Amino acid sequence: PETLPYQRAALVRLTDGTLTASVRDTGTSDSLNVAIVDGSGNQIAMLKPPVDVEGNHVPVYVALNPTNGDVYVSDRGTGAIYVYAPDGGYRRTFDPGPELKGWAPLGLAFDARGHLFVTNIAKPYQAVHEFGPDETFIQTFGKPDELGFPNGVSVDADGNVYVTDSNNGRLVVFDPTGKRVGLVKRGASDAD
């Protein structure tokens, strides 16, 4: 396999260290794609957006489903999440359900159970949404005016959800029920 020069660091890795996904600038007209590479950086597959979807594709975040190895890619330009098989084959566009029609997904993360967490930067308010392993909507983290451009998201082993609240310059922590339990603000303080 060809070893590829990456302009961005790898974003996610399976626990066995064998599969990594990274957004890559290919330098072509369809310059932003997602490459799947092995632990040595050798390309396994190149994920391309579905051909029947028009628009300016901008893949931003990548997450690997720990239960089946599927690769989820948020596409800011089209406001969609594309789902690919571990070998790079396009499976489908993720459907968040009618309640979230017109959403703007950005950050992606899975917990160990296969629950998907997605930051949403669309109106009526910006939040994080949790979906079960069958992709049904479970709950929303955040209230109106609580988050300003929730960018990245991560989930720990206890189910706590960590959200980078970019425009507010802080990290917000929610417990598994959606209650805000922590806040790390920007800047130096007396405790630093």
Secondary structure, DSSP 4 states (H G I P E B T S, - for coil): --B---SS---EE-TTS--EEEEEE-SSTT-EEEEEE-TTSBEEEEE---TT--S---EEEEEE-TTT--EEEEETTTTEEEEE-TTS-EEEE----GGGTT--EEEEEE-TT--EEEEE--SS--EEEEE-TT--EEEEE--TTT-SSEEEEEE-TT--EEEEEGGGTEEEEE-TTS-EEEEEESS--TT-
